[in-house]
Amino acid sequence: MQITAEDMRLFDRHPLFSGVRAEARRQLVSDAIVRQFERGKILFHQGDPADRFFVVASGWVKLYRLSSAGEEVILHVFSAGESFADAAIFGAGTYPVTAEVIAAARLIEIPAQPFLQRLHDDPELAFNMLASLSAHMRALVEQVEQRSGRSAETRVATFLLRLCHGHGGDARVRLPYEKFLVAARLGMRAETFSRSLARLRKIGVRVDGHDVIVPDVAKLRALITDD
C-alpha cells in the first residue's frame, strides 16, 4: 500500500522530520510502504537486524524486553503520530527490544538502508535531521519531567480526554488495550491506574466492561486544567 497525503502530514508534524525541508522529507520516505497489522503480530524480535523503522498512522504497538527470569517488561506503548525503532537503525544494527501490535494498526514502514544512504549523500540534510532529533530528545525529557510532576489521576484523565477526540457533552470511549498496558503507557502500576480511574467517579466517569463512560467531557478537561 502506497503512502498517502494524510500519511505525509504525519511526517510534517513529526519531531524527527520537522527541521527537514518538505522536498527532502518526501525523498527520505519515498521508499516507505503502508501495512495493516492485526493484534498480536510481532513486528520484530529483540536481537533481529534493525533494517527498518515505523511511524504509527493508527492503532497501538508495545515495545518490551524479556527479563532474565523470562518475564515481559513493557518499555513503552506507541500510538498514532509516534515513531519507534528509529534510534535502532543508527545504533548497533539490531533491535534492543521486541515490538508487538496490541490493537489493529496501520503502520508506515521505512527501510533503513535507503534512508541512511540519503542522509550519507546529503550532509546538510543529515545535520538538519540531527538538529531535529536533538530537539525531539529535549521535548521527551520535558514530557517525562511534566509527567512525573502530575498526579496519576490527571494522567489518566488526560489519556481519556485524548480518546474522546474532541467530543463535547458526553462520550463513550473504548480502552484500546488491557488496563496494565494503559498503565505502562502512563508510567504507573496497574493498580494505580485502577485507583485513579475510580477517583474520577467524582465527576461521573464510570467503567462499563472495556468502555469508559464520560458524562461530561468539559468536566474532564477542567480537571486537567486545574491540576
GROMACS elastic network, one bead per residue, 0.5 to 0.9 nm:
[ bonds ]
;  ai    aj funct       b0    kb
    1    33     6  0.59056   500
    1    34     6  0.50404   500
    1    35     6  0.64032   500
    1    36     6  0.89234   500
    2    32     6  0.76813   500
    2    33     6  0.55103   500
    2    34     6  0.58963   500
    2    35     6  0.88710   500
    3     6     6  0.82176   500
    3     7     6  0.59976   500
    3     8     6  0.72483   500
    3    29     6  0.89532   500
    3    30     6  0.85621   500
    3    32     6  0.69330   500
    3    33     6  0.60797   500
    3    34     6  0.59514   500
    3   108     6  0.75767   500
    4     7     6  0.50226   500
    4     8     6  0.63823   500
    4     9     6  0.88356   500
    4    34     6  0.88557   500
    5     8     6  0.50372   500
    5     9     6  0.64853   500
    6     9     6  0.51277   500
    6    10     6  0.68642   500
    7    10     6  0.52628   500
    7    11     6  0.70379   500
    7    34     6  0.89553   500
    7    57     6  0.69001   500
    7   108     6  0.79948   500
    8    11     6  0.51561   500
    8    12     6  0.63592   500
    8    13     6  0.88954   500
    8    25     6  0.86993   500
    8    26     6  0.78148   500
    8    29     6  0.88973   500
    9    13     6  0.63764   500
    9    14     6  0.85349   500
   10    13     6  0.53439   500
   10    14     6  0.60510   500
   10    55     6  0.83162   500
   10    56     6  0.88682   500
   10    57     6  0.75398   500
   10    80     6  0.87408   500
   10    81     6  0.58958   500
   10    82     6  0.86833   500
   11    15     6  0.81879   500
   11    16     6  0.81455   500
   11    17     6  0.61697   500
   11    18     6  0.76109   500
   11    25     6  0.75784   500
   11    26     6  0.89399   500
   11    29     6  0.89495   500
   11    55     6  0.84857   500
   11    81     6  0.81662   500
   12    15     6  0.83378   500
   12    17     6  0.66236   500
   12    18     6  0.60792   500
   12    20     6  0.89005   500
   12    22     6  0.76640   500
   12    25     6  0.80026   500
   13    16     6  0.87430   500
   13    17     6  0.75184   500
   13    18     6  0.62771   500
   13    81     6  0.80441   500
   14    17     6  0.55935   500
   14    18     6  0.59321   500
   14    81     6  0.69476   500
   14    82     6  0.74038   500
   14    83     6  0.83480   500
   14   136     6  0.89858   500
   15    18     6  0.50586   500
   15    19     6  0.77469   500
   15   132     6  0.61671   500
   15   133     6  0.70283   500
   15   135     6  0.74536   500
   15   136     6  0.54588   500
   15   139     6  0.89494   500
   16    19     6  0.74773   500
   16    20     6  0.84540   500
   16    83     6  0.88978   500
   16   129     6  0.64881   500
   16   130     6  0.82907   500
   16   131     6  0.86834   500
   16   132     6  0.52165   500
   16   133     6  0.52132   500
   16   134     6  0.86735   500
   16   135     6  0.83566   500
   16   136     6  0.64996   500
   17    20     6  0.53571   500
   17    21     6  0.83195   500
   17    25     6  0.67791   500
   17   128     6  0.86308   500
   17   129     6  0.64714   500
   17   132     6  0.65038   500
   17   133     6  0.81683   500
   18    21     6  0.78788   500
   18    22     6  0.89582   500
   18    25     6  0.88614   500
   18   129     6  0.81939   500
   18   132     6  0.63472   500
   19   128     6  0.57465   500
   19   129     6  0.63473   500
   19   130     6  0.88962   500
   19   131     6  0.71447   500
   19   132     6  0.53224   500
   19   133     6  0.89139   500
   20    23     6  0.83614   500
   20    24     6  0.63927   500
   20    25     6  0.61147   500
   20   125     6  0.68554   500
   20   128     6  0.59767   500
   20   129     6  0.63637   500
   20   132     6  0.78932   500
   21    24     6  0.53953   500
   21    25     6  0.61926   500
   21    26     6  0.88653   500
   21   125     6  0.85868   500
   21   128     6  0.89266   500
   22    25     6  0.50384   500
   22    26     6  0.63995   500
   22    27     6  0.88072   500
   23    26     6  0.51995   500
   23    27     6  0.64046   500
   23    28     6  0.87558   500
   24    27     6  0.50150   500
   24    28     6  0.61069   500
   24    29     6  0.87790   500
   24   125     6  0.75257   500
   25    28     6  0.51231   500
   25    29     6  0.64808   500
   25    30     6  0.84622   500
   26    29     6  0.54665   500
   26    30     6  0.58122   500
   27    31     6  0.81855   500
   27   115     6  0.87168   500
   27   118     6  0.81675   500
   28    31     6  0.76539   500
   28    32     6  0.86089   500
   28   110     6  0.88892   500
   28   114     6  0.79419   500
   28   115     6  0.56573   500
   28   116     6  0.87145   500
   28   118     6  0.67706   500
   28   119     6  0.82032   500
   29    32     6  0.51655   500
   29    33     6  0.87408   500
   29   110     6  0.65247   500
   29   111     6  0.86019   500
   29   114     6  0.89158   500
   29   115     6  0.71490   500
   30    33     6  0.85652   500
   30   110     6  0.86380   500
   30   115     6  0.88476   500
   31   109     6  0.87344   500
   31   110     6  0.66106   500
   31   111     6  0.68627   500
   31   114     6  0.74596   500
   31   115     6  0.81338   500
   32   108     6  0.64596   500
   32   109     6  0.54755   500
   32   111     6  0.66618   500
   33   107     6  0.83625   500
   33   108     6  0.57577   500
   33   109     6  0.53963   500
   33   110     6  0.67987   500
   33   111     6  0.87596   500
   34    57     6  0.88293   500
   34   106     6  0.69013   500
   34   107     6  0.56843   500
   34   109     6  0.61208   500
   34   110     6  0.89385   500
   35   105     6  0.82895   500
   35   106     6  0.57901   500
   35   107     6  0.54562   500
   35   108     6  0.64862   500
   35   109     6  0.72686   500
   36   104     6  0.74955   500
   36   105     6  0.58188   500
   36   107     6  0.63945   500
   36   108     6  0.89954   500
   37    40     6  0.84989   500
   37    41     6  0.65014   500
   37    43     6  0.89089   500
   37   101     6  0.70872   500
   37   103     6  0.85977   500
   37   104     6  0.57527   500
   37   105     6  0.52590   500
   37   106     6  0.64196   500
   37   107     6  0.76936   500
   38    41     6  0.60144   500
   38   101     6  0.68429   500
   38   102     6  0.80386   500
   38   103     6  0.68632   500
   38   105     6  0.64849   500
   38   106     6  0.89846   500
   39    42     6  0.89422   500
   39    60     6  0.88046   500
   39    61     6  0.89522   500
   39   100     6  0.79553   500
   39   101     6  0.51277   500
   39   105     6  0.75887   500
   40   100     6  0.61621   500
   40   101     6  0.53454   500
   40   102     6  0.58430   500
   40   103     6  0.78153   500
   40   104     6  0.85261   500
   41    99     6  0.85535   500
   41   100     6  0.56569   500
   41   101     6  0.53031   500
   41   102     6  0.78897   500
   42    45     6  0.71732   500
   42    98     6  0.75123   500
   42    99     6  0.58867   500
   42   101     6  0.64977   500
   43    98     6  0.75945   500
   43    99     6  0.54074   500
   43   100     6  0.58252   500
   43   101     6  0.73656   500
   44    47     6  0.85821   500
   44    48     6  0.64942   500
   44    49     6  0.87345   500
   44    50     6  0.87173   500
   44    95     6  0.77118   500
   44    97     6  0.81932   500
   44    98     6  0.56727   500
   44    99     6  0.55916   500
   44   100     6  0.76274   500
   45    48     6  0.55488   500
   45    49     6  0.89788   500
   45    95     6  0.71094   500
   45    96     6  0.83453   500
   45    97     6  0.65033   500
   45    99     6  0.65922   500
   45   100     6  0.87875   500
   46    49     6  0.88716   500
   46    64     6  0.85513   500
   46    65     6  0.71430   500
   46    66     6  0.87572   500
   46    94     6  0.75736   500
   46    95     6  0.52933   500
   46    96     6  0.51523   500
   46    99     6  0.81272   500
   47    50     6  0.83404   500
   47    93     6  0.89192   500
   47    94     6  0.52785   500
   47    95     6  0.52217   500
   47    96     6  0.60232   500
   47    97     6  0.73196   500
   47    98     6  0.82774   500
   48    51     6  0.85967   500
   48    93     6  0.85271   500
   48    94     6  0.53697   500
   48    95     6  0.56137   500
   48    96     6  0.83031   500
   48    97     6  0.89555   500
   48    98     6  0.87819   500
   49    52     6  0.87235   500
   49    89     6  0.88208   500
   49    93     6  0.58344   500
   49    95     6  0.63047   500
   50    53     6  0.77387   500
   50    85     6  0.77256   500
   50    86     6  0.89192   500
   50    88     6  0.60152   500
   50    89     6  0.53787   500
   50    90     6  0.87833   500
   50    91     6  0.86508   500
   50    92     6  0.84195   500
   50    93     6  0.51900   500
   50    95     6  0.52598   500
   50    96     6  0.89689   500
   50   112     6  0.75978   500
   51    88     6  0.87126   500
   51    89     6  0.65506   500
   51    93     6  0.77196   500
   51    94     6  0.80662   500
   51    95     6  0.88987   500
   51   110     6  0.87280   500
   51   111     6  0.60783   500
   51   112     6  0.50114   500
   51   113     6  0.69755   500
   52    85     6  0.74277   500
   52    86     6  0.76454   500
   52    88     6  0.86762   500
   52    89     6  0.68563   500
   52   109     6  0.66671   500
   52   110     6  0.53856   500
   52   113     6  0.79289   500
   53    83     6  0.75329   500
   53    84     6  0.62214   500
   53    86     6  0.50667   500
   53    87     6  0.84605   500
   53    88     6  0.80034   500
   53    89     6  0.73047   500
   53   108     6  0.83863   500
   53   109     6  0.59575   500
   53   110     6  0.53725   500
   53   111     6  0.66771   500
   53   112     6  0.68898   500
   54    82     6  0.84928   500
   54    83     6  0.54832   500
   54    84     6  0.55576   500
   54    85     6  0.65682   500
   54    86     6  0.71702   500
   54   107     6  0.63786   500
   54   108     6  0.54877   500
   54   110     6  0.60470   500
   54   111     6  0.88569   500
   55    79     6  0.89811   500
   55    80     6  0.78021   500
   55    81     6  0.66175   500
   55    82     6  0.57427   500
   55    84     6  0.65906   500
   55   106     6  0.89620   500
   55   107     6  0.58543   500
   55   108     6  0.50654   500
   55   109     6  0.67405   500
   55   110     6  0.81041   500
   56    59     6  0.69859   500
   56    60     6  0.75799   500
   56    61     6  0.81631   500
   56    78     6  0.74427   500
   56    79     6  0.60471   500
   56    81     6  0.55457   500
   56    82     6  0.56121   500
   56    83     6  0.60984   500
   56    84     6  0.82667   500
   56   105     6  0.74063   500
   56   106     6  0.64808   500
   56   108     6  0.63193   500
   56   109     6  0.88773   500
   57    79     6  0.78612   500
   57    81     6  0.59958   500
   57    82     6  0.80882   500
   57   105     6  0.74883   500
   57   106     6  0.53972   500
   57   107     6  0.54601   500
   57   108     6  0.67222   500
   58    79     6  0.66463   500
   58    81     6  0.78078   500
   58   104     6  0.80111   500
   58   105     6  0.53222   500
   58   106     6  0.50751   500
   58   107     6  0.69537   500
   59    78     6  0.84143   500
   59    79     6  0.59914   500
   59    80     6  0.64411   500
   59   101     6  0.79687   500
   59   102     6  0.78746   500
   59   103     6  0.54251   500
   59   104     6  0.54073   500
   59   106     6  0.63117   500
   59   107     6  0.81866   500
   59   176     6  0.81757   500
   60    77     6  0.68425   500
   60    78     6  0.56166   500
   60    80     6  0.73687   500
   60   100     6  0.87815   500
   60   101     6  0.61061   500
   60   102     6  0.56210   500
   60   103     6  0.51436   500
   60   104     6  0.70508   500
   60   105     6  0.60893   500
   60   106     6  0.89169   500
   60   176     6  0.76303   500
   60   177     6  0.82843   500
   61    76     6  0.84916   500
   61    77     6  0.56453   500
   61    78     6  0.51969   500
   61    79     6  0.67525   500
   61    99     6  0.67122   500
   61   100     6  0.56176   500
   61   102     6  0.54594   500
   61   103     6  0.71287   500
   61   104     6  0.88795   500
   61   105     6  0.76691   500
   62    74     6  0.70812   500
   62    75     6  0.75866   500
   62    76     6  0.58299   500
   62    78     6  0.62048   500
   62    98     6  0.81881   500
   62    99     6  0.57121   500
   62   100     6  0.54327   500
   62   101     6  0.64281   500
   62   102     6  0.66329   500
   62   181     6  0.82764   500
   62   185     6  0.88606   500
   63    73     6  0.86551   500
   63    74     6  0.60693   500
   63    75     6  0.56390   500
   63    76     6  0.55117   500
   63    77     6  0.63863   500
   63    78     6  0.81806   500
   63    84     6  0.86382   500
   63    97     6  0.61500   500
   63    98     6  0.55207   500
   63   100     6  0.65694   500
   64    72     6  0.64035   500
   64    73     6  0.53616   500
   64    75     6  0.52295   500
   64    76     6  0.72346   500
   64    97     6  0.55386   500
   64    98     6  0.53558   500
   64    99     6  0.66278   500
   64   100     6  0.82570   500
   65    71     6  0.82144   500
   65    72     6  0.58755   500
   65    73     6  0.52752   500
   65    74     6  0.66525   500
   65    75     6  0.73977   500
   65    96     6  0.77698   500
   65    97     6  0.51949   500
   65    98     6  0.61731   500
   66    69     6  0.76486   500
   66    70     6  0.53023   500
   66    71     6  0.53302   500
   66    73     6  0.59351   500
   66    74     6  0.87556   500
   66    97     6  0.84096   500
   66    98     6  0.86639   500
   67    70     6  0.50395   500
   67    71     6  0.51460   500
   67    72     6  0.63847   500
   67    73     6  0.66498   500
   68    71     6  0.73964   500
   69    72     6  0.89907   500
   74    77     6  0.78789   500
   74   181     6  0.79615   500
   74   184     6  0.67144   500
   74   185     6  0.87863   500
   75    97     6  0.86151   500
   75   184     6  0.74815   500
   75   185     6  0.83669   500
   76   181     6  0.88004   500
   76   184     6  0.66454   500
   76   185     6  0.57931   500
   76   186     6  0.89042   500
   76   187     6  0.86274   500
   77   102     6  0.89201   500
   77   181     6  0.74312   500
   77   182     6  0.80565   500
   77   184     6  0.72369   500
   77   185     6  0.52317   500
   77   186     6  0.89302   500
   78    81     6  0.85738   500
   78    82     6  0.61719   500
   78    83     6  0.74227   500
   78    84     6  0.75667   500
   78   185     6  0.79276   500
   79    82     6  0.59002   500
   79    83     6  0.84296   500
   79   105     6  0.89944   500
   80    83     6  0.84997   500
   80   106     6  0.89305   500
   80   107     6  0.89669   500
   83    86     6  0.69386   500
   84    87     6  0.76413   500
   84    88     6  0.86896   500
   84    99     6  0.89821   500
   85    88     6  0.51939   500
   85    89     6  0.69887   500
   85    95     6  0.72277   500
   85    96     6  0.89604   500
   85    97     6  0.88159   500
   85    99     6  0.88456   500
   86    89     6  0.57225   500
   86    90     6  0.73291   500
   86   112     6  0.86655   500
   87    90     6  0.55176   500
   87    91     6  0.64968   500
   88    91     6  0.50268   500
   88    92     6  0.70404   500
   88    93     6  0.65309   500
   88    94     6  0.65468   500
   88    95     6  0.58055   500
   88    96     6  0.74552   500
   89    92     6  0.76461   500
   89    93     6  0.59922   500
   89    94     6  0.75854   500
   89    95     6  0.81409   500
   89   112     6  0.62354   500
   89   113     6  0.87548   500
   89   116     6  0.83149   500
   90    93     6  0.71919   500
   90   112     6  0.88538   500
   90   116     6  0.82587   500
   91    94     6  0.76176   500
   91    95     6  0.89267   500
   92    95     6  0.83067   500
   94    97     6  0.89407   500
   95    98     6  0.73149   500
  101   104     6  0.67504   500
  101   105     6  0.67961   500
  102   105     6  0.81513   500
  102   176     6  0.81871   500
  102   177     6  0.65650   500
  102   178     6  0.89049   500
  103   176     6  0.64608   500
  103   177     6  0.66323   500
  110   114     6  0.88344   500
  110   115     6  0.75172   500
  111   114     6  0.65066   500
  111   115     6  0.65565   500
  111   116     6  0.89238   500
  112   115     6  0.51840   500
  112   116     6  0.59715   500
  112   117     6  0.84491   500
  113   116     6  0.53349   500
  113   117     6  0.60785   500
  113   118     6  0.87361   500
  114   118     6  0.62056   500
  114   119     6  0.87226   500
  115   118     6  0.54447   500
  115   119     6  0.66361   500
  115   120     6  0.88759   500
  116   119     6  0.51016   500
  116   120     6  0.61690   500
  116   121     6  0.86899   500
  117   121     6  0.61487   500
  117   122     6  0.86513   500
  118   121     6  0.50941   500
  118   122     6  0.62063   500
  118   125     6  0.82922   500
  118   126     6  0.83765   500
  119   122     6  0.52666   500
  119   123     6  0.64536   500
  119   124     6  0.83373   500
  119   125     6  0.60998   500
  119   127     6  0.86386   500
  119   129     6  0.85716   500
  120   123     6  0.63095   500
  120   125     6  0.86974   500
  120   126     6  0.70555   500
  121   125     6  0.86421   500
  121   126     6  0.86425   500
  122   125     6  0.53047   500
  122   126     6  0.63529   500
  122   127     6  0.87644   500
  123   127     6  0.60641   500
  123   128     6  0.85868   500
  124   127     6  0.50461   500
  124   128     6  0.61976   500
  124   129     6  0.86103   500
  125   128     6  0.51243   500
  125   129     6  0.61873   500
  125   130     6  0.85416   500
  126   129     6  0.51408   500
  126   130     6  0.60914   500
  126   131     6  0.86595   500
  127   131     6  0.62578   500
  127   132     6  0.86714   500
  128   131     6  0.50848   500
  128   132     6  0.62634   500
  128   133     6  0.86192   500
  129   133     6  0.60204   500
  129   134     6  0.84942   500
  130   134     6  0.61349   500
  130   135     6  0.86497   500
  131   134     6  0.50781   500
  131   135     6  0.62909   500
  131   136     6  0.85666   500
  132   135     6  0.51088   500
  132   136     6  0.60636   500
  132   137     6  0.86459   500
  133   137     6  0.61764   500
  133   138     6  0.86734   500
  134   137     6  0.51484   500
  134   138     6  0.63660   500
  134   139     6  0.87195   500
  135   138     6  0.51151   500
  135   139     6  0.62372   500
  135   140     6  0.87070   500
  136   139     6  0.50721   500
  136   140     6  0.62596   500
  136   141     6  0.87423   500
  137   140     6  0.50400   500
  137   141     6  0.62752   500
  137   142     6  0.86587   500
  138   141     6  0.51307   500
  138   142     6  0.62731   500
  138   143     6  0.86718   500
  139   142     6  0.50326   500
  139   143     6  0.61732   500
  139   144     6  0.87235   500
  140   144     6  0.62720   500
  140   145     6  0.86389   500
  141   144     6  0.51587   500
  141   145     6  0.62622   500
  141   146     6  0.86267   500
  142   145     6  0.50202   500
  142   146     6  0.60495   500
  142   147     6  0.84643   500
  143   146     6  0.50388   500
  143   147     6  0.59747   500
  143   148     6  0.85121   500
  144   147     6  0.50455   500
  144   148     6  0.61088   500
  144   149     6  0.85999   500
  145   148     6  0.52173   500
  145   149     6  0.63220   500
  145   150     6  0.88812   500
  146   149     6  0.51102   500
  146   150     6  0.63656   500
  147   150     6  0.52211   500
  147   151     6  0.79277   500
  147   152     6  0.86964   500
  147   155     6  0.73406   500
  147   186     6  0.83069   500
  147   187     6  0.82935   500
  148   151     6  0.77318   500
  148   152     6  0.89282   500
  148   187     6  0.87226   500
  150   153     6  0.82258   500
  150   154     6  0.63929   500
  150   155     6  0.67895   500
  150   227     6  0.73536   500
  151   154     6  0.52472   500
  151   155     6  0.64222   500
  151   156     6  0.88044   500
  151   227     6  0.78663   500
  152   155     6  0.50950   500
  152   156     6  0.62794   500
  152   157     6  0.86360   500
  152   186     6  0.82557   500
  152   187     6  0.88813   500
  152   188     6  0.75182   500
  152   192     6  0.73169   500
  152   193     6  0.72412   500
  152   196     6  0.62350   500
  153   156     6  0.52352   500
  153   157     6  0.61923   500
  153   158     6  0.86490   500
  153   192     6  0.88839   500
  153   193     6  0.79302   500
  153   195     6  0.83704   500
  153   197     6  0.69653   500
  153   199     6  0.72466   500
  153   200     6  0.74188   500
  153   224     6  0.89393   500
  154   158     6  0.60496   500
  154   159     6  0.85655   500
  154   196     6  0.83412   500
  154   223     6  0.71956   500
  154   224     6  0.56610   500
  154   227     6  0.69135   500
  155   158     6  0.51133   500
  155   159     6  0.62650   500
  155   160     6  0.87535   500
  155   186     6  0.66687   500
  155   196     6  0.88515   500
  155   224     6  0.82332   500
  156   159     6  0.51002   500
  156   160     6  0.62899   500
  156   161     6  0.86118   500
  156   182     6  0.88963   500
  156   183     6  0.86223   500
  156   186     6  0.73999   500
  156   193     6  0.70779   500
  156   196     6  0.68210   500
  156   197     6  0.67806   500
  156   200     6  0.89437   500
  157   160     6  0.51421   500
  157   161     6  0.60742   500
  157   162     6  0.86699   500
  157   196     6  0.86984   500
  157   197     6  0.80256   500
  157   200     6  0.78291   500
  157   220     6  0.63903   500
  157   221     6  0.78102   500
  157   223     6  0.76096   500
  157   224     6  0.67452   500
  158   161     6  0.50607   500
  158   162     6  0.63123   500
  158   163     6  0.88342   500
  158   220     6  0.81382   500
  158   221     6  0.77839   500
  158   224     6  0.65974   500
  159   162     6  0.52857   500
  159   163     6  0.66094   500
  159   164     6  0.89869   500
  159   182     6  0.88079   500
  159   186     6  0.80897   500
  160   163     6  0.50827   500
  160   164     6  0.64004   500
  160   173     6  0.76211   500
  160   175     6  0.85058   500
  160   212     6  0.82223   500
  160   214     6  0.86003   500
  160   220     6  0.84403   500
  161   164     6  0.50309   500
  161   165     6  0.70921   500
  161   166     6  0.76757   500
  161   167     6  0.87946   500
  161   217     6  0.73306   500
  161   220     6  0.69649   500
  161   221     6  0.69266   500
  162   165     6  0.56250   500
  162   166     6  0.75274   500
  163   166     6  0.83057   500
  163   173     6  0.62732   500
  163   174     6  0.79291   500
  163   175     6  0.82470   500
  164   167     6  0.55312   500
  164   168     6  0.84514   500
  164   171     6  0.63412   500
  164   172     6  0.75803   500
  164   173     6  0.63313   500
  164   214     6  0.86114   500
  164   217     6  0.77831   500
  166   217     6  0.86170   500
  167   170     6  0.73520   500
  167   171     6  0.66610   500
  167   217     6  0.70730   500
  168   171     6  0.75647   500
  168   216     6  0.75135   500
  168   217     6  0.57532   500
  168   218     6  0.68126   500
  169   214     6  0.86076   500
  169   215     6  0.68907   500
  169   216     6  0.52301   500
  169   217     6  0.56815   500
  169   218     6  0.70175   500
  170   213     6  0.77403   500
  170   214     6  0.55593   500
  170   217     6  0.57811   500
  170   218     6  0.86725   500
  171   212     6  0.83214   500
  171   213     6  0.61338   500
  171   214     6  0.50762   500
  171   215     6  0.62980   500
  171   216     6  0.74717   500
  171   217     6  0.69139   500
  172   211     6  0.65662   500
  172   212     6  0.57984   500
  172   214     6  0.60584   500
  172   215     6  0.81879   500
  173   176     6  0.88752   500
  173   210     6  0.85998   500
  173   211     6  0.55168   500
  173   212     6  0.53305   500
  173   213     6  0.65840   500
  173   214     6  0.78229   500
  174   177     6  0.85866   500
  174   209     6  0.89450   500
  174   210     6  0.57806   500
  174   212     6  0.61775   500
  174   213     6  0.88284   500
  175   178     6  0.72790   500
  175   179     6  0.77139   500
  175   182     6  0.80152   500
  175   210     6  0.57822   500
  175   211     6  0.60149   500
  175   212     6  0.72042   500
  176   179     6  0.89768   500
  176   182     6  0.82147   500
  176   210     6  0.83803   500
  177   180     6  0.83760   500
  177   181     6  0.64674   500
  177   182     6  0.68412   500
  177   210     6  0.84947   500
  178   181     6  0.54048   500
  178   182     6  0.65354   500
  178   183     6  0.88279   500
  178   210     6  0.83390   500
  179   183     6  0.61351   500
  179   184     6  0.86076   500
  179   190     6  0.65105   500
  179   193     6  0.75754   500
  179   194     6  0.78885   500
  179   210     6  0.89779   500
  180   184     6  0.62511   500
  180   185     6  0.87088   500
  180   188     6  0.89458   500
  180   189     6  0.72919   500
  180   191     6  0.83264   500
  180   193     6  0.80451   500
  181   185     6  0.62101   500
  181   186     6  0.86385   500
  181   190     6  0.79694   500
  182   185     6  0.50392   500
  182   186     6  0.63273   500
  182   187     6  0.86778   500
  182   188     6  0.87802   500
  182   190     6  0.79802   500
  182   193     6  0.79239   500
  183   186     6  0.50776   500
  183   187     6  0.60870   500
  183   188     6  0.51421   500
  183   189     6  0.57213   500
  183   190     6  0.52276   500
  183   191     6  0.84163   500
  183   192     6  0.77615   500
  183   193     6  0.56565   500
  183   194     6  0.86784   500
  184   187     6  0.50179   500
  184   188     6  0.58989   500
  184   189     6  0.69164   500
  184   190     6  0.76341   500
  185   188     6  0.78492   500
  186   189     6  0.87671   500
  186   193     6  0.84502   500
  188   191     6  0.83304   500
  188   192     6  0.62828   500
  188   193     6  0.67090   500
  189   192     6  0.51567   500
  189   193     6  0.64001   500
  189   194     6  0.88518   500
  190   193     6  0.50978   500
  190   194     6  0.63479   500
  190   195     6  0.87535   500
  191   194     6  0.50606   500
  191   195     6  0.61983   500
  191   196     6  0.85473   500
  192   195     6  0.51457   500
  192   196     6  0.60529   500
  192   197     6  0.84954   500
  193   196     6  0.51181   500
  193   197     6  0.60744   500
  193   198     6  0.85606   500
  194   197     6  0.51157   500
  194   198     6  0.61764   500
  194   199     6  0.87403   500
  195   198     6  0.50080   500
  195   199     6  0.62944   500
  195   200     6  0.89199   500
  196   199     6  0.50799   500
  196   200     6  0.66636   500
  197   200     6  0.53257   500
  197   201     6  0.74587   500
  197   205     6  0.79220   500
  197   206     6  0.80026   500
  197   207     6  0.83827   500
  198   201     6  0.56784   500
  198   202     6  0.84733   500
  198   205     6  0.80868   500
  198   206     6  0.75572   500
  198   207     6  0.85823   500
  199   202     6  0.62928   500
  199   203     6  0.86344   500
  199   205     6  0.86752   500
  200   203     6  0.57683   500
  200   204     6  0.68166   500
  200   205     6  0.54955   500
  200   206     6  0.76515   500
  200   220     6  0.85383   500
  201   206     6  0.60368   500
  202   205     6  0.73230   500
  203   214     6  0.84577   500
  203   215     6  0.80948   500
  203   216     6  0.77075   500
  203   219     6  0.67076   500
  203   220     6  0.73710   500
  203   223     6  0.89235   500
  204   213     6  0.81664   500
  204   214     6  0.68095   500
  204   215     6  0.61450   500
  204   216     6  0.76166   500
  205   212     6  0.70222   500
  205   213     6  0.56145   500
  205   215     6  0.64890   500
  205   216     6  0.82536   500
  205   220     6  0.86295   500
  206   211     6  0.86264   500
  206   212     6  0.58157   500
  206   213     6  0.52829   500
  206   214     6  0.69807   500
  206   215     6  0.86764   500
  207   210     6  0.72911   500
  207   211     6  0.59375   500
  207   213     6  0.61333   500
  208   211     6  0.50852   500
  208   212     6  0.59891   500
  208   213     6  0.71298   500
  209   212     6  0.78463   500
  214   217     6  0.61358   500
  214   220     6  0.78603   500
  215   219     6  0.87305   500
  216   219     6  0.55170   500
  216   220     6  0.67681   500
  217   220     6  0.50341   500
  217   221     6  0.62396   500
  217   222     6  0.86093   500
  218   221     6  0.50480   500
  218   222     6  0.60934   500
  218   223     6  0.86116   500
  219   223     6  0.61542   500
  219   224     6  0.88163   500
  220   223     6  0.51778   500
  220   224     6  0.66958   500
  220   225     6  0.89240   500
  221   224     6  0.53189   500
  221   225     6  0.63575   500
  221   226     6  0.87715   500
  222   226     6  0.60564   500
  222   227     6  0.86853   500
  223   226     6  0.53153   500
  223   227     6  0.64743   500
  224   227     6  0.54079   500
